[in-house]
Amino acid sequence: MSKEKTPVTPAVRMLRREQVGFTDHFYEYVEHGGTPVSARELGVEEHTVVKTLVMEDERKNPLLVLMHGDREVSTKELARLLKVKTITP
């Protein structure tokens, strides 16, 4: 991917439409690199990276979890908090 060209995603379209300034930060994708690689490549603490986890309950209801990169989610505890039987990625 060229460093001069920003991929046009829905998020980029919205930022441009709303005239929100942003800066590209390109880096090579590393399979299973996760937030440690993102943090290292961006030059920030892993805690400042926000990851998006897509999950669902036993009825297939979708659930998005946004959390700090250095944290882990307990699906059992999350299910308990949401008063559902199970949560799965």
Distance bins in CASP14 RR format, pairs under 12 A and 6 or more apart:
PFRMAT RR
TARGET T0000
AUTHOR 0000-0000-0000
RMODE 2
METHOD distances of the structure
MODEL  1
1 7 1 0 0 1 0 0 0 0 0 0 0
1 24 0 0 0 0 0 1 0 0 0 0 0
1 26 1 0 0 1 0 0 0 0 0 0 0
1 27 0 0 0 0 0 1 0 0 0 0 0
1 28 0 0 0 0 1 0 0 0 0 0 0
1 29 0 0 0 0 1 0 0 0 0 0 0
2 24 0 0 0 0 0 1 0 0 0 0 0
2 26 0 0 0 0 1 0 0 0 0 0 0
3 23 0 0 0 0 0 1 0 0 0 0 0
3 24 1 0 0 1 0 0 0 0 0 0 0
3 25 0 0 0 0 0 1 0 0 0 0 0
3 26 1 0 1 0 0 0 0 0 0 0 0
3 27 0 0 0 0 0 1 0 0 0 0 0
3 28 0 0 0 0 0 1 0 0 0 0 0
4 24 0 0 0 0 1 0 0 0 0 0 0
4 26 0 0 0 0 1 0 0 0 0 0 0
5 12 0 0 0 0 0 1 0 0 0 0 0
5 24 0 0 0 0 1 0 0 0 0 0 0
5 26 0 0 0 0 1 0 0 0 0 0 0
6 12 1 0 1 0 0 0 0 0 0 0 0
6 13 0 0 0 0 0 1 0 0 0 0 0
6 15 0 0 0 0 1 0 0 0 0 0 0
6 16 0 0 0 0 1 0 0 0 0 0 0
6 21 0 0 0 0 0 1 0 0 0 0 0
6 22 0 0 0 0 1 0 0 0 0 0 0
6 23 0 0 0 0 1 0 0 0 0 0 0
6 24 1 0 1 0 0 0 0 0 0 0 0
6 25 0 0 0 0 0 1 0 0 0 0 0
6 26 0 0 0 0 1 0 0 0 0 0 0
7 13 0 0 0 0 0 1 0 0 0 0 0
7 24 0 0 0 0 1 0 0 0 0 0 0
7 26 0 0 0 0 1 0 0 0 0 0 0
8 14 0 0 0 0 0 1 0 0 0 0 0
8 15 0 0 0 0 0 1 0 0 0 0 0
8 16 0 0 0 0 1 0 0 0 0 0 0
8 17 0 0 0 0 0 1 0 0 0 0 0
8 24 0 0 0 0 0 1 0 0 0 0 0
9 15 0 0 0 0 1 0 0 0 0 0 0
9 16 0 0 0 0 0 1 0 0 0 0 0
9 22 0 0 0 0 0 1 0 0 0 0 0
9 24 0 0 0 0 0 1 0 0 0 0 0
10 16 0 0 0 0 0 1 0 0 0 0 0
10 17 0 0 0 0 0 1 0 0 0 0 0
11 17 0 0 0 0 0 1 0 0 0 0 0
11 18 0 0 0 0 0 1 0 0 0 0 0
11 20 0 0 0 0 0 1 0 0 0 0 0
11 22 0 0 0 0 1 0 0 0 0 0 0
11 52 0 0 0 0 0 1 0 0 0 0 0
12 18 0 0 0 0 0 1 0 0 0 0 0
12 20 0 0 0 0 0 1 0 0 0 0 0
12 21 0 0 0 0 0 1 0 0 0 0 0
12 22 1 0 0 1 0 0 0 0 0 0 0
12 23 0 0 0 0 0 1 0 0 0 0 0
12 24 0 0 0 0 1 0 0 0 0 0 0
13 20 0 0 0 0 0 1 0 0 0 0 0
13 22 0 0 0 0 0 1 0 0 0 0 0
14 20 1 0 0 1 0 0 0 0 0 0 0
14 21 0 0 0 0 0 1 0 0 0 0 0
14 22 0 0 0 0 0 1 0 0 0 0 0
15 21 1 0 0 1 0 0 0 0 0 0 0
15 22 1 0 1 0 0 0 0 0 0 0 0
15 23 0 0 0 0 0 1 0 0 0 0 0
15 24 0 0 0 0 0 1 0 0 0 0 0
16 22 0 0 0 0 1 0 0 0 0 0 0
23 42 0 0 0 0 0 1 0 0 0 0 0
24 42 0 0 0 0 0 1 0 0 0 0 0
25 38 0 0 0 0 1 0 0 0 0 0 0
25 39 0 0 0 0 0 1 0 0 0 0 0
25 41 1 0 0 1 0 0 0 0 0 0 0
25 42 1 0 1 0 0 0 0 0 0 0 0
25 43 0 0 0 0 1 0 0 0 0 0 0
25 44 0 0 0 0 1 0 0 0 0 0 0
25 49 0 0 0 0 0 1 0 0 0 0 0
26 38 0 0 0 0 0 1 0 0 0 0 0
26 41 0 0 0 0 1 0 0 0 0 0 0
26 42 0 0 0 0 0 1 0 0 0 0 0
27 33 0 0 0 0 0 1 0 0 0 0 0
27 34 0 0 0 0 0 1 0 0 0 0 0
27 37 1 0 0 1 0 0 0 0 0 0 0
27 38 1 0 0 1 0 0 0 0 0 0 0
27 39 0 0 0 0 0 1 0 0 0 0 0
27 40 0 0 0 0 1 0 0 0 0 0 0
27 41 1 1 0 0 0 0 0 0 0 0 0
27 42 1 0 0 1 0 0 0 0 0 0 0
27 43 0 0 0 0 1 0 0 0 0 0 0
27 44 0 0 0 0 0 1 0 0 0 0 0
28 37 0 0 0 0 1 0 0 0 0 0 0
28 38 0 0 0 0 0 1 0 0 0 0 0
28 40 0 0 0 0 0 1 0 0 0 0 0
28 41 1 0 0 1 0 0 0 0 0 0 0
29 37 0 0 0 0 1 0 0 0 0 0 0
29 38 0 0 0 0 1 0 0 0 0 0 0
29 41 0 0 0 0 1 0 0 0 0 0 0
30 36 0 0 0 0 1 0 0 0 0 0 0
30 37 1 0 1 0 0 0 0 0 0 0 0
30 38 0 0 0 0 1 0 0 0 0 0 0
30 40 0 0 0 0 1 0 0 0 0 0 0
30 41 0 0 0 0 1 0 0 0 0 0 0
31 37 0 0 0 0 1 0 0 0 0 0 0
33 39 0 0 0 0 0 1 0 0 0 0 0
33 40 0 0 0 0 1 0 0 0 0 0 0
33 41 0 0 0 0 1 0 0 0 0 0 0
33 46 0 0 0 0 0 1 0 0 0 0 0
33 49 0 0 0 0 0 1 0 0 0 0 0
33 51 0 0 0 0 0 1 0 0 0 0 0
33 69 0 0 0 0 0 1 0 0 0 0 0
34 40 0 0 0 0 0 1 0 0 0 0 0
34 41 0 0 0 0 0 1 0 0 0 0 0
34 42 0 0 0 0 0 1 0 0 0 0 0
34 46 0 0 0 0 1 0 0 0 0 0 0
34 49 0 0 0 0 1 0 0 0 0 0 0
34 51 1 0 0 1 0 0 0 0 0 0 0
34 52 0 0 0 0 0 1 0 0 0 0 0
34 53 0 0 0 0 0 1 0 0 0 0 0
34 69 0 0 0 0 1 0 0 0 0 0 0
34 70 0 0 0 0 0 1 0 0 0 0 0
35 41 0 0 0 0 0 1 0 0 0 0 0
35 42 0 0 0 0 0 1 0 0 0 0 0
35 44 0 0 0 0 0 1 0 0 0 0 0
35 45 0 0 0 0 0 1 0 0 0 0 0
35 46 1 0 1 0 0 0 0 0 0 0 0
35 47 0 0 0 0 1 0 0 0 0 0 0
35 48 0 0 0 0 1 0 0 0 0 0 0
35 49 1 0 1 0 0 0 0 0 0 0 0
35 50 0 0 0 0 1 0 0 0 0 0 0
35 51 1 0 1 0 0 0 0 0 0 0 0
35 52 0 0 0 0 0 1 0 0 0 0 0
35 53 0 0 0 0 0 1 0 0 0 0 0
35 67 0 0 0 0 1 0 0 0 0 0 0
35 68 0 0 0 0 1 0 0 0 0 0 0
35 69 1 1 0 0 0 0 0 0 0 0 0
35 70 1 0 0 1 0 0 0 0 0 0 0
35 71 0 0 0 0 1 0 0 0 0 0 0
35 72 0 0 0 0 0 1 0 0 0 0 0
36 42 0 0 0 0 0 1 0 0 0 0 0
36 43 0 0 0 0 0 1 0 0 0 0 0
36 44 0 0 0 0 0 1 0 0 0 0 0
36 45 0 0 0 0 0 1 0 0 0 0 0
36 46 1 0 1 0 0 0 0 0 0 0 0
36 47 0 0 0 0 0 1 0 0 0 0 0
36 49 0 0 0 0 1 0 0 0 0 0 0
36 51 0 0 0 0 0 1 0 0 0 0 0
36 69 0 0 0 0 1 0 0 0 0 0 0
36 70 0 0 0 0 1 0 0 0 0 0 0
37 43 0 0 0 0 0 1 0 0 0 0 0
37 44 0 0 0 0 0 1 0 0 0 0 0
37 46 0 0 0 0 1 0 0 0 0 0 0
37 49 0 0 0 0 1 0 0 0 0 0 0
37 51 0 0 0 0 0 1 0 0 0 0 0
37 69 0 0 0 0 0 1 0 0 0 0 0
38 44 0 0 0 0 1 0 0 0 0 0 0
38 45 0 0 0 0 0 1 0 0 0 0 0
38 46 0 0 0 0 1 0 0 0 0 0 0
38 47 0 0 0 0 0 1 0 0 0 0 0
38 48 0 0 0 0 1 0 0 0 0 0 0
38 49 1 0 1 0 0 0 0 0 0 0 0
38 50 0 0 0 0 1 0 0 0 0 0 0
38 51 0 0 0 0 1 0 0 0 0 0 0
38 69 0 0 0 0 1 0 0 0 0 0 0
38 70 0 0 0 0 0 1 0 0 0 0 0
39 45 1 0 0 1 0 0 0 0 0 0 0
39 46 1 0 1 0 0 0 0 0 0 0 0
39 47 0 0 0 0 1 0 0 0 0 0 0
39 48 1 0 0 1 0 0 0 0 0 0 0
39 49 1 0 1 0 0 0 0 0 0 0 0
39 50 0 0 0 0 0 1 0 0 0 0 0
39 51 0 0 0 0 0 1 0 0 0 0 0
39 68 0 0 0 0 0 1 0 0 0 0 0
39 69 1 0 0 1 0 0 0 0 0 0 0
39 70 0 0 0 0 1 0 0 0 0 0 0
40 46 0 0 0 0 1 0 0 0 0 0 0
40 49 0 0 0 0 1 0 0 0 0 0 0
41 49 0 0 0 0 0 1 0 0 0 0 0
42 48 0 0 0 0 1 0 0 0 0 0 0
42 49 1 0 0 1 0 0 0 0 0 0 0
42 50 0 0 0 0 0 1 0 0 0 0 0
42 69 0 0 0 0 0 1 0 0 0 0 0
43 49 0 0 0 0 1 0 0 0 0 0 0
44 50 0 0 0 0 0 1 0 0 0 0 0
44 68 0 0 0 0 0 1 0 0 0 0 0
44 69 0 0 0 0 0 1 0 0 0 0 0
44 70 0 0 0 0 0 1 0 0 0 0 0
45 68 0 0 0 0 1 0 0 0 0 0 0
45 69 0 0 0 0 1 0 0 0 0 0 0
45 70 1 0 0 1 0 0 0 0 0 0 0
46 67 0 0 0 0 0 1 0 0 0 0 0
46 68 1 0 0 1 0 0 0 0 0 0 0
46 69 1 0 1 0 0 0 0 0 0 0 0
46 70 1 0 1 0 0 0 0 0 0 0 0
46 71 0 0 0 0 1 0 0 0 0 0 0
47 67 0 0 0 0 0 1 0 0 0 0 0
47 68 1 0 1 0 0 0 0 0 0 0 0
47 69 1 0 0 1 0 0 0 0 0 0 0
47 70 1 0 1 0 0 0 0 0 0 0 0
47 71 1 0 0 1 0 0 0 0 0 0 0
48 68 1 0 0 1 0 0 0 0 0 0 0
48 69 0 0 0 0 1 0 0 0 0 0 0
48 70 0 0 0 0 1 0 0 0 0 0 0
48 71 0 0 0 0 0 1 0 0 0 0 0
49 66 0 0 0 0 0 1 0 0 0 0 0
49 67 0 0 0 0 1 0 0 0 0 0 0
49 68 1 0 0 1 0 0 0 0 0 0 0
49 69 1 0 1 0 0 0 0 0 0 0 0
49 70 0 0 0 0 1 0 0 0 0 0 0
49 71 0 0 0 0 0 1 0 0 0 0 0
50 64 0 0 0 0 0 1 0 0 0 0 0
50 65 0 0 0 0 0 1 0 0 0 0 0
50 66 1 0 1 0 0 0 0 0 0 0 0
50 67 1 0 0 1 0 0 0 0 0 0 0
50 68 1 0 0 1 0 0 0 0 0 0 0
50 69 1 0 0 1 0 0 0 0 0 0 0
50 70 0 0 0 0 0 1 0 0 0 0 0
50 71 0 0 0 0 0 1 0 0 0 0 0
51 64 0 0 0 0 0 1 0 0 0 0 0
51 65 0 0 0 0 1 0 0 0 0 0 0
51 66 1 0 0 1 0 0 0 0 0 0 0
51 67 1 0 0 1 0 0 0 0 0 0 0
51 68 1 0 0 1 0 0 0 0 0 0 0
51 69 1 0 1 0 0 0 0 0 0 0 0
51 70 0 0 0 0 1 0 0 0 0 0 0
51 71 0 0 0 0 1 0 0 0 0 0 0
51 72 0 0 0 0 0 1 0 0 0 0 0
51 73 0 0 0 0 1 0 0 0 0 0 0
52 63 0 0 0 0 0 1 0 0 0 0 0
52 64 1 0 0 1 0 0 0 0 0 0 0
52 65 1 0 0 1 0 0 0 0 0 0 0
52 66 1 0 1 0 0 0 0 0 0 0 0
52 67 0 0 0 0 1 0 0 0 0 0 0
52 68 0 0 0 0 0 1 0 0 0 0 0
52 69 0 0 0 0 0 1 0 0 0 0 0
52 73 0 0 0 0 0 1 0 0 0 0 0
52 89 0 0 0 0 0 1 0 0 0 0 0
53 62 0 0 0 0 0 1 0 0 0 0 0
53 63 0 0 0 0 1 0 0 0 0 0 0
53 64 1 0 0 1 0 0 0 0 0 0 0
53 65 1 0 1 0 0 0 0 0 0 0 0
53 66 1 0 0 1 0 0 0 0 0 0 0
53 67 1 0 0 1 0 0 0 0 0 0 0
53 68 0 0 0 0 0 1 0 0 0 0 0
53 69 0 0 0 0 0 1 0 0 0 0 0
53 71 0 0 0 0 0 1 0 0 0 0 0
53 72 0 0 0 0 1 0 0 0 0 0 0
53 73 1 0 0 1 0 0 0 0 0 0 0
53 74 0 0 0 0 0 1 0 0 0 0 0
53 75 0 0 0 0 1 0 0 0 0 0 0
53 78 0 0 0 0 1 0 0 0 0 0 0
53 87 0 0 0 0 1 0 0 0 0 0 0
53 88 0 0 0 0 0 1 0 0 0 0 0
53 89 1 0 0 1 0 0 0 0 0 0 0
54 61 0 0 0 0 0 1 0 0 0 0 0
54 62 1 0 0 1 0 0 0 0 0 0 0
54 63 1 0 0 1 0 0 0 0 0 0 0
54 64 1 0 0 1 0 0 0 0 0 0 0
54 65 0 0 0 0 1 0 0 0 0 0 0
54 66 0 0 0 0 0 1 0 0 0 0 0
54 73 0 0 0 0 0 1 0 0 0 0 0
54 87 0 0 0 0 0 1 0 0 0 0 0
54 88 0 0 0 0 0 1 0 0 0 0 0
54 89 1 0 0 1 0 0 0 0 0 0 0
55 61 0 0 0 0 1 0 0 0 0 0 0
55 62 1 0 0 1 0 0 0 0 0 0 0
55 63 1 0 1 0 0 0 0 0 0 0 0
55 64 1 0 0 1 0 0 0 0 0 0 0
55 65 1 0 0 1 0 0 0 0 0 0 0
55 66 0 0 0 0 0 1 0 0 0 0 0
55 67 0 0 0 0 0 1 0 0 0 0 0
55 73 0 0 0 0 1 0 0 0 0 0 0
55 74 0 0 0 0 0 1 0 0 0 0 0
55 75 1 0 0 1 0 0 0 0 0 0 0
55 78 1 0 0 1 0 0 0 0 0 0 0
55 79 0 0 0 0 1 0 0 0 0 0 0
55 82 0 0 0 0 0 1 0 0 0 0 0
55 84 0 0 0 0 0 1 0 0 0 0 0
55 86 0 0 0 0 1 0 0 0 0 0 0
55 87 1 0 1 0 0 0 0 0 0 0 0
55 88 1 0 0 1 0 0 0 0 0 0 0
55 89 1 0 1 0 0 0 0 0 0 0 0
56 62 1 0 1 0 0 0 0 0 0 0 0
56 63 1 0 0 1 0 0 0 0 0 0 0
56 64 0 0 0 0 0 1 0 0 0 0 0
56 65 0 0 0 0 0 1 0 0 0 0 0
56 75 0 0 0 0 0 1 0 0 0 0 0
56 78 0 0 0 0 0 1 0 0 0 0 0
56 79 0 0 0 0 0 1 0 0 0 0 0
56 82 0 0 0 0 0 1 0 0 0 0 0
56 84 0 0 0 0 1 0 0 0 0 0 0
56 85 0 0 0 0 0 1 0 0 0 0 0
56 86 0 0 0 0 1 0 0 0 0 0 0
56 87 1 0 0 1 0 0 0 0 0 0 0
56 88 1 0 0 1 0 0 0 0 0 0 0
56 89 0 0 0 0 1 0 0 0 0 0 0
57 63 1 0 0 1 0 0 0 0 0 0 0
57 75 0 0 0 0 1 0 0 0 0 0 0
57 78 0 0 0 0 1 0 0 0 0 0 0
57 79 1 0 0 1 0 0 0 0 0 0 0
57 80 0 0 0 0 0 1 0 0 0 0 0
57 81 0 0 0 0 0 1 0 0 0 0 0
57 82 1 0 0 1 0 0 0 0 0 0 0
57 83 0 0 0 0 1 0 0 0 0 0 0
57 84 1 0 1 0 0 0 0 0 0 0 0
57 85 1 0 0 1 0 0 0 0 0 0 0
57 86 1 0 0 1 0 0 0 0 0 0 0
57 87 1 0 1 0 0 0 0 0 0 0 0
57 88 0 0 0 0 1 0 0 0 0 0 0
57 89 0 0 0 0 0 1 0 0 0 0 0
58 75 0 0 0 0 0 1 0 0 0 0 0
58 79 0 0 0 0 1 0 0 0 0 0 0
58 82 0 0 0 0 0 1 0 0 0 0 0
58 83 0 0 0 0 0 1 0 0 0 0 0
58 84 1 0 0 1 0 0 0 0 0 0 0
58 85 1 0 1 0 0 0 0 0 0 0 0
58 86 1 0 1 0 0 0 0 0 0 0 0
58 87 0 0 0 0 1 0 0 0 0 0 0
58 88 0 0 0 0 1 0 0 0 0 0 0
59 79 0 0 0 0 0 1 0 0 0 0 0
59 82 0 0 0 0 0 1 0 0 0 0 0
59 84 1 0 0 1 0 0 0 0 0 0 0
59 85 0 0 0 0 1 0 0 0 0 0 0
59 86 0 0 0 0 1 0 0 0 0 0 0
59 87 0 0 0 0 0 1 0 0 0 0 0
59 88 0 0 0 0 0 1 0 0 0 0 0
60 84 0 0 0 0 0 1 0 0 0 0 0
60 86 0 0 0 0 0 1 0 0 0 0 0
60 87 0 0 0 0 0 1 0 0 0 0 0
60 88 0 0 0 0 1 0 0 0 0 0 0
61 79 0 0 0 0 0 1 0 0 0 0 0
61 82 0 0 0 0 1 0 0 0 0 0 0
61 84 1 0 0 1 0 0 0 0 0 0 0
61 85 0 0 0 0 0 1 0 0 0 0 0
61 86 0 0 0 0 0 1 0 0 0 0 0
61 87 0 0 0 0 1 0 0 0 0 0 0
61 88 0 0 0 0 0 1 0 0 0 0 0
62 87 0 0 0 0 0 1 0 0 0 0 0
62 88 0 0 0 0 0 1 0 0 0 0 0
62 89 0 0 0 0 0 1 0 0 0 0 0
63 73 0 0 0 0 0 1 0 0 0 0 0
63 75 0 0 0 0 1 0 0 0 0 0 0
63 78 0 0 0 0 1 0 0 0 0 0 0
63 79 0 0 0 0 1 0 0 0 0 0 0
63 81 0 0 0 0 0 1 0 0 0 0 0
63 82 1 0 0 1 0 0 0 0 0 0 0
63 84 0 0 0 0 1 0 0 0 0 0 0
63 86 0 0 0 0 0 1 0 0 0 0 0
63 87 1 0 0 1 0 0 0 0 0 0 0
63 88 0 0 0 0 1 0 0 0 0 0 0
63 89 0 0 0 0 1 0 0 0 0 0 0
64 73 0 0 0 0 0 1 0 0 0 0 0
64 78 0 0 0 0 0 1 0 0 0 0 0
64 87 0 0 0 0 0 1 0 0 0 0 0
64 89 0 0 0 0 0 1 0 0 0 0 0
65 71 0 0 0 0 1 0 0 0 0 0 0
65 72 0 0 0 0 0 1 0 0 0 0 0
65 73 1 0 1 0 0 0 0 0 0 0 0
65 74 0 0 0 0 0 1 0 0 0 0 0
65 75 0 0 0 0 1 0 0 0 0 0 0
65 77 0 0 0 0 0 1 0 0 0 0 0
65 78 1 0 0 1 0 0 0 0 0 0 0
65 81 0 0 0 0 0 1 0 0 0 0 0
65 82 0 0 0 0 0 1 0 0 0 0 0
65 87 0 0 0 0 1 0 0 0 0 0 0
65 89 0 0 0 0 1 0 0 0 0 0 0
66 73 0 0 0 0 0 1 0 0 0 0 0
67 73 1 0 0 1 0 0 0 0 0 0 0
67 74 0 0 0 0 0 1 0 0 0 0 0
67 78 0 0 0 0 0 1 0 0 0 0 0
72 78 0 0 0 0 0 1 0 0 0 0 0
72 89 0 0 0 0 0 1 0 0 0 0 0
73 79 0 0 0 0 0 1 0 0 0 0 0
73 81 0 0 0 0 0 1 0 0 0 0 0
73 82 0 0 0 0 0 1 0 0 0 0 0
73 87 0 0 0 0 1 0 0 0 0 0 0
73 88 0 0 0 0 0 1 0 0 0 0 0
73 89 0 0 0 0 1 0 0 0 0 0 0
74 80 0 0 0 0 1 0 0 0 0 0 0
74 81 0 0 0 0 1 0 0 0 0 0 0
74 87 0 0 0 0 1 0 0 0 0 0 0
75 81 0 0 0 0 0 1 0 0 0 0 0
75 82 0 0 0 0 0 1 0 0 0 0 0
75 84 0 0 0 0 0 1 0 0 0 0 0
75 85 0 0 0 0 0 1 0 0 0 0 0
75 86 1 0 0 1 0 0 0 0 0 0 0
75 87 1 0 1 0 0 0 0 0 0 0 0
75 88 1 0 0 1 0 0 0 0 0 0 0
75 89 1 0 0 1 0 0 0 0 0 0 0
76 82 0 0 0 0 0 1 0 0 0 0 0
76 84 0 0 0 0 0 1 0 0 0 0 0
76 85 0 0 0 0 0 1 0 0 0 0 0
76 86 0 0 0 0 1 0 0 0 0 0 0
76 87 1 0 0 1 0 0 0 0 0 0 0
76 88 0 0 0 0 0 1 0 0 0 0 0
77 84 0 0 0 0 0 1 0 0 0 0 0
77 87 0 0 0 0 1 0 0 0 0 0 0
78 84 0 0 0 0 1 0 0 0 0 0 0
78 85 0 0 0 0 0 1 0 0 0 0 0
78 86 0 0 0 0 1 0 0 0 0 0 0
78 87 1 0 1 0 0 0 0 0 0 0 0
78 88 0 0 0 0 0 1 0 0 0 0 0
78 89 0 0 0 0 0 1 0 0 0 0 0
79 85 1 0 0 1 0 0 0 0 0 0 0
79 86 1 0 1 0 0 0 0 0 0 0 0
79 87 1 0 1 0 0 0 0 0 0 0 0
79 88 0 0 0 0 1 0 0 0 0 0 0
80 86 0 0 0 0 0 1 0 0 0 0 0
80 87 0 0 0 0 1 0 0 0 0 0 0
81 87 0 0 0 0 1 0 0 0 0 0 0
END
